[in-house]
Amino acid sequence: MQSPPRPSNAESGHKPDQHPIRSIAIVGGGTAGWISAAILARALTGTGTRITLIESAQIGIIGVGEATIPPFVDMLQFLDINLADFIHRTEATMKLAIRFDGWNGSGSSYWHPFGTFGAGIARRPFHHALLHARAGTDRPGVTDFNLCAALAERDLAFAPDSPPPGGARFALHLDATLVAGYLRNYAETLGVSRIEATVAGVHRDDRGLLAAVSLSDGRRVPADLFIDASGFSGVLINGELGTGYIDWRAHLPCDRALALPTARGATLPPCTVAHAMDAGWRWRIPLQHRTGNGYVYSSAHLSDDAAAAELLAALGQPQGSQPRQLRFVPGRRTQAWVGNCVAIGLASGFLEPLESTSIHLVTAGVFNLLDHFPDRSFSPALAASYNAELAQELERIRDFLILHYALTTRRDTPFWADMAGAALPDSLRERIALFADAGIIRPAPRELFTDASWFYVLDGMGLVPRRSDPLIAAIDPAVLRTMLSRISHDTVAAAARVRPHAALFPARGAIPPVFAPAFTPAFKTSG
């Protein structure tokens, strides 16, 4: 039986967008809150939407996510922020790659760089050609075919306000406090209002949606849409709406971190270093004015005091120095969008910062909200789609992080022995099996980490496929060697045309000469 035709909007009397969002309240500041405010203010310019951010100076910034990935730079471009000004005022440095030391035993090391990797050969991803070449007498590596890895290995970098050479991409190392302050200035320039207070209560309307928050100073802030950027506590999404939380410690047992800044080092490598430790891993993030350090570890395998002692010894710092401790549960909210409340950043979930995804998940969450932007009817279909996409992204990133541990040959401490023997999610186990058989990697559409990213870790951890790709194997060996030699030559030649990373940032407070012409305006506020 054929269904009767649906009436058009005109016939049904429905007027599209007749209940637009007119006010947004963001609960929580810091990086997540001010990124949300900046993106929303920029995107909603001209709509008349009022944005208010509520934060308290008594609640500090977590500050773990001081390293970013290239989509962060894309966000700055969306905001029309002058990159040179941003880098100068946030004491940022270039990030071209992550180096993983000791993950497969003492002395082991591999790179996860940004940018293009080689070139497609015979319509196959480049890693197939690299793997096949290794079956012969040559042993080419990632740094021969990825410019960012070649530069990071030599402590070189290109000026970030110039076109990147040779398919390179870059991210930034950041001071989270300075970034929050910069984006606050940006957002307030676009009309965002800031209130210094804490949330003391929440009010609902007759539909059960959030209507307003009452503040510690007695004020009441109503809004149509609420953004929960309150961090792990999840003041709205958890405290008021009581959404559940899916705990992933069975796969990612690290649940604590110690952070301790030290002086700027003698060198300024354009990479994050993730160094394996007894019960987790240690980060090193070089900034213009200091070096960020921290230890992400499993409290089930190491006491807090022992973790602090191990970190201080690794950094050469005196015992008695006081690292800042953070506690977290890796996982995600069962729903990040409930009714008219959307949780962003740590309020929606947390994954250890092994691949610098914390800040990315904030920006991705806000852009995803714009893709699903509601009116005041708050269609459940929009929330369901948003929640499904966020869950899928978090689970894929979770699998990628687990991959770093899954293939280890380390058995020297209880933590590494447990990680080597841990059960894997089916989704990850299937990916590993596919690569182990034929070197095949199949990232999903819009997946954050590309086939090259997966290859860097699989290869870096020593997994060698059982057989070569047949299309690559059919190429004459001499022709293949010539192709690889040409690509490698171009990589080395491009690396020779850049300068030491430290030369871009010679001293704290000094404007690097390569940036000097580009300092005004800091950002545009029109359009």
C-alpha positions as CSV (number, residue, x, y, z in Angstrom):
1,M,0.0,0.0,0.0
2,Q,1.4,3.4,-1.0
3,S,1.8,6.0,1.7
4,P,0.0,9.2,1.2
5,P,2.3,12.1,0.2
6,R,3.6,14.2,3.1
7,P,2.4,17.8,3.1
8,S,5.0,20.4,2.2
9,N,6.1,22.9,4.8
10,A,3.9,25.5,3.3
11,E,0.8,23.2,3.3
12,S,1.4,22.1,6.9
13,G,1.9,25.6,8.1
14,H,5.4,24.9,9.4
15,K,7.9,27.7,9.0
16,P,11.5,26.5,8.9
17,D,13.8,27.7,11.8
18,Q,10.9,29.4,13.6
19,H,12.5,28.8,17.0
20,P,16.2,29.6,16.5
21,I,18.7,29.4,19.4
22,R,19.1,32.9,20.8
23,S,21.3,32.3,23.9
24,I,24.0,29.9,24.8
25,A,25.6,29.4,28.3
26,I,29.0,27.7,28.5
27,V,29.8,26.3,32.0
28,G,33.5,26.2,32.5
29,G,36.4,28.1,31.1
30,G,39.9,26.8,30.4
31,T,40.9,25.5,27.0
32,A,37.6,23.6,26.4
33,G,35.4,26.5,27.4
34,W,37.2,29.2,25.5
35,I,37.6,27.1,22.4
36,S,33.9,26.5,22.4
37,A,33.2,30.1,22.9
38,A,35.5,31.2,20.1
39,I,34.2,28.7,17.5
40,L,30.6,29.4,18.3
41,A,31.0,33.1,18.4
42,R,32.8,33.0,15.0
43,A,30.3,30.7,13.4
44,L,27.2,32.4,14.7
45,T,28.3,36.0,13.9
46,G,25.4,37.9,12.6
47,T,22.7,35.6,14.1
48,G,22.1,37.7,17.2
49,T,22.9,34.7,19.4
50,R,24.1,35.7,22.9
51,I,26.9,33.6,24.3
52,T,27.8,33.7,28.0
53,L,30.7,31.8,29.6
54,I,30.7,31.1,33.3
55,E,34.0,30.2,35.0
56,S,35.7,30.4,38.4
57,A,39.3,31.3,39.1
58,Q,39.1,28.9,42.0
59,I,38.9,26.0,39.5
60,G,42.3,25.6,37.7
61,I,43.0,24.5,34.2
62,I,43.9,20.9,33.7
63,G,46.6,21.7,31.2
64,V,47.5,18.1,30.2
65,G,46.8,18.8,26.5
66,E,49.8,21.0,25.8
67,A,50.5,19.2,22.5
68,T,48.1,19.4,19.5
69,I,47.7,17.8,16.1
70,P,47.3,19.5,12.7
71,P,43.5,20.1,12.9
72,F,44.2,22.6,15.7
73,V,46.0,24.8,13.2
74,D,43.0,24.4,10.8
75,M,40.8,25.7,13.7
76,L,42.9,28.8,14.0
77,Q,42.5,29.4,10.3
78,F,38.8,29.0,10.7
79,L,38.9,31.7,13.4
80,D,40.9,34.0,11.2
81,I,43.6,34.2,13.9
82,N,47.0,35.5,12.9
83,L,49.2,32.4,13.4
84,A,52.4,34.3,14.1
85,D,50.6,36.4,16.8
86,F,49.1,33.3,18.4
87,I,52.4,31.5,18.5
88,H,54.2,34.5,20.0
89,R,51.6,35.2,22.7
90,T,51.1,31.6,23.7
91,E,54.8,30.7,23.8
92,A,54.1,28.0,21.3
93,T,56.6,25.9,19.3
94,M,56.3,23.8,16.2
95,K,55.3,20.1,16.4
96,L,56.1,17.9,13.4
97,A,55.9,14.5,15.0
98,I,55.8,12.3,18.1
99,R,58.7,10.1,18.9
100,F,58.1,6.9,20.9
101,D,61.1,5.7,22.9
102,G,61.4,2.4,24.7
103,W,57.9,1.1,23.8
104,N,59.3,-2.2,22.5
105,G,62.2,-2.5,24.8
106,S,65.3,-0.6,25.8
107,G,66.8,1.3,22.9
108,S,63.7,1.0,20.6
109,S,62.4,4.1,19.0
110,Y,60.0,5.1,16.2
111,W,58.3,8.1,14.7
112,H,54.7,9.1,14.2
113,P,55.1,12.2,11.9
114,F,52.6,14.5,10.2
115,G,52.3,15.2,6.5
116,T,52.4,13.1,3.4
117,F,54.3,9.8,3.4
118,G,56.0,8.9,0.2
119,A,53.7,8.7,-2.8
120,G,51.2,6.2,-4.1
121,I,52.7,3.5,-6.3
122,A,50.6,1.2,-8.5
123,R,47.5,2.7,-6.9
124,R,48.7,1.3,-3.5
125,P,49.4,3.2,-0.3
126,F,53.1,3.9,-0.1
127,H,53.8,1.7,2.9
128,H,53.3,-1.4,0.7
129,A,56.3,-0.3,-1.5
130,L,58.4,0.4,1.6
131,L,57.6,-3.0,3.1
132,H,58.4,-4.8,-0.2
133,A,61.7,-2.9,-0.5
134,R,62.7,-4.1,2.9
135,A,62.4,-7.7,1.7
136,G,65.6,-7.0,-0.3
137,T,69.0,-5.7,0.8
138,D,67.8,-2.2,1.4
139,R,66.3,-1.2,4.8
140,P,64.6,2.2,4.1
141,G,62.9,3.9,7.1
142,V,60.1,6.3,7.7
143,T,62.5,9.3,7.9
144,D,63.6,8.7,4.3
145,F,60.1,9.4,3.0
146,N,58.4,11.7,5.4
147,L,59.7,15.2,5.5
148,C,58.3,16.0,9.0
149,A,60.1,12.9,10.5
150,A,63.3,13.9,8.6
151,L,63.1,17.4,10.1
152,A,62.2,16.3,13.6
153,E,65.1,13.9,13.7
154,R,67.5,16.8,12.9
155,D,65.8,19.4,15.2
156,L,64.8,21.4,12.1
157,A,61.6,23.2,11.3
158,F,60.1,25.5,8.7
159,A,58.5,28.9,9.6
160,P,54.9,28.2,10.4
161,D,53.6,31.4,8.7
162,S,55.1,30.3,5.3
163,P,53.7,27.6,3.0
164,P,54.8,24.1,4.3
165,P,57.3,22.4,2.1
166,G,57.0,19.0,0.5
167,G,53.6,18.0,1.8
168,A,54.5,18.7,5.4
169,R,51.9,19.5,8.0
170,F,52.4,20.8,11.5
171,A,50.8,21.3,14.9
172,L,51.8,23.3,18.0
173,H,53.1,22.7,21.5
174,L,51.1,25.1,23.7
175,D,50.9,26.6,27.1
176,A,47.3,25.8,28.0
177,T,46.8,28.8,30.4
178,L,48.1,31.2,27.8
179,V,45.9,29.7,25.1
180,A,42.8,30.0,27.3
181,G,43.6,33.7,27.9
182,Y,44.2,34.3,24.2
183,L,41.0,32.7,23.1
184,R,39.1,34.5,25.9
185,N,40.3,37.8,24.4
186,Y,39.3,36.7,20.9
187,A,35.8,35.5,22.1
188,E,35.1,38.6,24.1
189,T,36.1,40.7,21.0
190,L,33.3,38.9,19.2
191,G,30.8,39.7,22.0
192,V,31.0,36.7,24.3
193,S,30.2,37.7,27.9
194,R,32.2,36.3,30.8
195,I,30.9,35.8,34.4
196,E,33.2,35.0,37.2
197,A,31.3,32.6,39.5
198,T,30.6,29.0,40.2
199,V,27.3,27.1,39.4
200,A,25.3,26.7,42.6
201,G,22.1,25.2,41.1
202,V,20.2,24.2,37.9
203,H,16.6,25.0,36.9
204,R,14.5,23.1,34.5
205,D,11.5,24.1,32.3
206,D,8.2,22.3,32.0
207,R,9.7,20.0,29.3
208,G,12.5,18.9,31.6
209,L,15.1,20.8,29.7
210,L,17.7,23.0,31.4
211,A,16.3,26.6,31.7
212,A,18.9,28.4,33.8
213,V,21.8,28.0,36.2
214,S,22.0,29.9,39.4
215,L,25.4,31.1,40.5
216,S,27.3,31.4,43.7
217,D,26.8,35.2,43.7
218,G,23.0,34.9,43.5
219,R,22.6,35.6,39.8
220,R,20.6,33.5,37.5
221,V,21.7,32.8,33.9
222,P,19.0,31.5,31.5
223,A,19.9,30.1,28.1
224,D,18.4,28.1,25.3
225,L,21.5,25.8,24.8
226,F,24.0,24.8,27.5
227,I,27.6,23.7,26.9
228,D,29.1,21.7,29.7
229,A,32.9,22.4,29.6
230,S,33.3,21.9,33.4
231,G,36.0,19.2,33.1
232,F,35.9,15.8,34.8
233,S,33.2,16.8,37.2
234,G,30.6,17.3,34.4
235,V,28.5,19.8,36.5
236,L,25.6,19.6,34.1
237,I,25.9,16.4,32.1
238,N,26.8,14.3,35.2
239,G,25.8,16.3,38.3
240,E,22.4,17.4,37.0
241,L,21.5,15.0,34.1
242,G,23.2,11.9,35.6
243,T,24.4,10.4,32.4
244,G,26.4,7.2,32.8
245,Y,30.1,6.7,32.1
246,I,31.7,3.8,30.2
247,D,35.0,2.9,31.8
248,W,37.8,1.7,29.5
249,R,40.4,0.9,32.1
250,A,40.3,-2.8,31.1
251,H,42.0,-1.7,27.9
252,L,43.8,1.5,29.0
253,P,44.7,1.1,32.7
254,C,46.6,4.3,33.0
255,D,44.4,6.5,35.2
256,R,46.8,9.0,36.8
257,A,49.3,11.6,35.6
258,L,52.0,13.7,37.3
259,A,53.0,17.0,35.6
260,L,56.2,18.9,36.3
261,P,57.6,21.8,34.2
262,T,61.3,22.3,33.9
263,A,63.5,24.9,32.3
264,R,63.8,25.2,28.5
265,G,66.3,22.7,27.3
266,A,69.6,23.3,25.4
267,T,67.9,22.0,22.2
268,L,64.4,22.7,21.0
269,P,63.2,19.6,19.2
270,P,60.0,20.1,17.0
271,C,58.4,17.0,18.4
272,T,56.7,15.5,21.4
273,V,58.6,12.7,23.0
274,A,56.6,9.8,24.7
275,H,59.1,7.7,26.6
276,A,58.0,4.4,28.1
277,M,58.3,4.1,31.9
278,D,57.8,1.3,34.4
279,A,54.0,1.7,34.6
280,G,53.1,3.9,31.7
281,W,54.9,6.6,29.8
282,R,56.5,10.1,30.2
283,W,55.9,13.1,27.9
284,R,58.3,15.9,27.0
285,I,56.8,19.0,25.3
286,P,59.3,21.8,24.5
287,L,57.9,25.3,24.7
288,Q,59.6,28.7,24.2
289,H,59.8,29.4,27.9
290,R,59.9,25.9,29.5
291,T,59.6,22.2,29.0
292,G,56.4,20.4,29.9
293,N,56.9,17.0,31.4
294,G,54.6,14.4,32.9
295,Y,54.1,10.8,33.7
296,V,50.9,9.0,32.8
297,Y,50.7,5.8,34.8
298,S,48.5,3.0,36.1
299,S,47.7,3.3,39.9
300,A,47.1,-0.5,39.9
301,H,50.7,-1.1,39.0
302,L,52.6,1.8,40.8
303,S,52.0,3.9,43.9
304,D,51.8,7.7,43.6
305,D,55.0,8.1,45.6
306,A,56.9,5.6,43.5
307,A,55.6,7.3,40.3
308,A,56.8,10.7,41.5
309,A,60.2,9.2,42.4
310,E,60.6,7.6,39.0
311,L,59.6,10.9,37.2
312,L,62.0,13.0,39.2
313,A,64.8,10.6,38.6
314,A,64.2,10.6,34.9
315,L,64.2,14.4,34.8
316,G,67.2,14.8,37.0
317,Q,65.1,16.8,39.5
318,P,65.8,16.7,43.3
319,Q,63.6,14.5,45.4
320,G,61.0,16.6,47.2
321,S,60.0,18.5,44.0
322,Q,56.2,18.5,43.9
323,P,54.6,17.3,40.6
324,R,51.0,18.1,40.1
325,Q,48.8,15.0,40.2
326,L,45.7,14.4,38.0
327,R,43.3,11.6,38.4
328,F,41.0,10.4,35.6
329,V,39.0,7.4,34.3
330,P,39.6,6.7,30.6
331,G,36.3,6.3,28.9
332,R,33.3,8.3,27.7
333,R,29.8,9.4,28.7
334,T,27.0,7.2,27.5
335,Q,25.5,10.4,26.0
336,A,27.4,13.7,25.6
337,W,24.2,15.5,24.3
338,V,21.1,15.2,26.5
339,G,18.1,17.5,25.9
340,N,19.6,21.0,25.5
341,C,23.0,20.2,27.1
342,V,26.1,19.2,25.2
343,A,29.2,18.1,27.1
344,I,32.5,19.2,25.5
345,G,36.1,18.1,26.3
346,L,36.8,16.3,29.6
347,A,33.1,16.5,30.5
348,S,32.3,14.2,27.6
349,G,35.1,11.7,28.2
350,F,38.9,11.3,28.4
351,L,41.6,9.4,26.7
352,E,45.2,9.5,27.8
353,P,47.2,12.2,25.8
354,L,49.4,9.7,24.1
355,E,48.5,11.0,20.6
356,S,47.7,14.6,21.7
357,T,44.0,14.2,21.0
358,S,42.5,16.0,24.0
359,I,42.3,19.5,22.5
360,H,41.3,18.0,19.1
361,L,38.3,16.3,20.7
362,V,37.2,19.7,22.0
363,T,37.3,21.3,18.6
364,A,35.8,18.3,16.9
365,G,33.0,18.3,19.4
366,V,32.1,21.9,18.8
367,F,32.3,21.6,15.0
368,N,30.1,18.4,15.3
369,L,27.6,20.5,17.2
370,L,27.6,23.1,14.4
371,D,26.9,20.3,12.0
372,H,23.9,19.2,14.1
373,F,23.0,22.7,15.3
374,P,19.5,22.6,16.8
375,D,16.6,25.0,17.2
376,R,14.7,25.2,20.4
377,S,12.7,22.1,19.7
378,F,15.9,20.1,20.3
379,S,15.1,17.2,18.0
380,P,16.1,13.9,19.6
381,A,17.4,12.8,16.1
382,L,20.1,15.5,16.2
383,A,21.3,14.4,19.6
384,A,21.2,10.7,18.7
385,S,23.3,11.4,15.6
386,Y,25.8,13.6,17.5
387,N,26.2,11.0,20.2
388,A,26.7,8.2,17.7
389,E,29.4,10.1,15.8
390,L,31.2,11.1,19.0
391,A,31.1,7.6,20.4
392,Q,32.5,6.2,17.1
393,E,35.3,8.7,17.1
394,L,36.3,8.1,20.7
395,E,36.2,4.3,20.1
396,R,38.5,4.6,17.1
397,I,40.9,6.8,18.9
398,R,40.8,4.4,21.9
399,D,41.8,1.5,19.6
400,F,44.6,3.5,18.1
401,L,46.0,4.2,21.6
402,I,45.7,0.6,22.6
403,L,47.7,-0.3,19.5
404,H,50.8,1.3,21.0
405,Y,50.7,-1.2,23.9
406,A,49.2,-4.2,22.2
407,L,52.3,-5.4,20.2
408,T,55.0,-4.7,22.8
409,T,57.6,-7.4,23.5
410,R,58.4,-5.8,26.9
411,R,57.9,-8.0,29.9
412,D,60.3,-6.2,32.3
413,T,57.6,-4.9,34.7
414,P,54.2,-6.1,35.8
415,F,52.6,-3.3,33.8
416,W,54.2,-4.2,30.5
417,A,53.6,-7.9,31.1
418,D,49.9,-7.2,31.7
419,M,49.7,-4.9,28.6
420,A,51.4,-7.6,26.4
421,G,48.8,-10.2,27.5
422,A,45.7,-8.0,27.6
423,A,42.6,-8.8,25.6
424,L,41.9,-6.5,22.7
425,P,38.6,-5.0,21.5
426,D,37.4,-7.0,18.5
427,S,37.6,-3.9,16.3
428,L,41.3,-3.6,17.0
429,R,42.1,-7.3,16.9
430,E,40.6,-7.5,13.4
431,R,42.7,-4.5,12.2
432,I,45.9,-6.1,13.5
433,A,45.1,-9.4,11.9
434,L,44.5,-7.8,8.5
435,F,47.8,-6.0,8.6
436,A,49.7,-9.0,9.8
437,D,48.4,-11.0,6.9
438,A,48.9,-8.7,3.9
439,G,49.8,-5.2,5.2
440,I,46.3,-3.9,4.6
441,I,45.0,-0.9,6.6
442,R,41.4,0.2,6.1
443,P,40.7,3.4,8.1
444,A,37.0,4.4,8.0
445,P,35.9,7.6,6.2
446,R,36.5,10.7,8.3
447,E,38.6,8.7,10.7
448,L,41.1,10.9,12.5
449,F,44.2,8.6,12.1
450,T,45.0,7.7,8.5
451,D,46.5,4.5,7.1
452,A,49.9,6.1,7.3
453,S,49.4,6.8,11.1
454,W,48.4,3.2,11.7
455,F,51.4,2.0,9.7
456,Y,53.8,4.1,11.7
457,V,52.8,2.4,14.9
458,L,52.3,-1.1,13.5
459,D,55.7,-0.9,11.8
460,G,57.3,0.9,14.8
461,M,56.3,-1.9,17.1
462,G,57.8,-4.4,14.7
463,L,54.8,-6.1,13.1
464,V,55.9,-7.5,9.7
465,P,53.1,-8.6,7.3
466,R,53.2,-12.3,6.1
467,R,53.2,-11.4,2.4
468,S,53.7,-8.5,0.1
469,D,51.1,-6.6,-1.9
470,P,50.9,-8.4,-5.3
471,L,50.6,-5.2,-7.3
472,I,53.8,-3.9,-5.8
473,A,55.6,-7.2,-6.1
474,A,54.9,-7.2,-9.9
475,I,57.0,-4.0,-10.3
476,D,60.5,-4.6,-11.7
477,P,62.8,-4.4,-8.6
478,A,65.1,-1.9,-10.4
479,V,62.2,0.4,-11.3
480,L,60.9,0.2,-7.7
481,R,64.3,1.1,-6.3
482,T,64.5,4.1,-8.7
483,M,61.1,5.3,-7.6
484,L,62.0,5.1,-3.9
485,S,65.4,6.7,-4.5
486,R,63.7,9.7,-6.2
487,I,61.2,10.1,-3.3
488,S,63.9,9.8,-0.7
489,H,66.1,12.3,-2.6
490,D,63.3,14.9,-2.7
491,T,62.7,14.4,1.0
492,V,66.4,15.0,1.9
493,A,66.5,18.0,-0.5
494,A,63.5,19.6,1.1
495,A,65.0,19.1,4.6
496,A,68.1,20.9,3.6
497,R,66.2,24.1,2.8
498,V,64.9,24.7,6.4
499,R,66.6,26.0,9.6
500,P,67.1,24.8,13.2
501,H,63.8,24.9,15.1
502,A,65.6,26.8,18.0
503,A,66.4,29.6,15.6
504,L,62.7,30.3,15.1
505,F,62.4,31.0,18.9
506,P,65.7,32.4,20.0
507,A,64.7,33.7,23.5
508,R,61.7,34.2,25.7
509,G,59.8,37.4,24.8
510,A,61.8,38.0,21.6
511,I,59.7,38.3,18.5
512,P,61.4,35.8,16.0
513,P,62.5,37.8,12.9
514,V,60.7,35.5,10.6
515,F,57.4,36.4,12.3
516,A,57.9,40.2,12.7
517,P,56.0,41.4,9.6
518,A,52.9,39.5,10.5
519,F,51.9,40.7,13.9
520,T,48.9,42.9,13.0
521,P,46.1,42.4,13.1
522,A,46.0,39.6,15.7
523,F,42.7,38.4,14.4
524,K,39.8,39.6,12.3
525,T,36.4,40.2,13.8
526,S,34.3,41.0,10.7
527,G,32.4,38.7,8.4
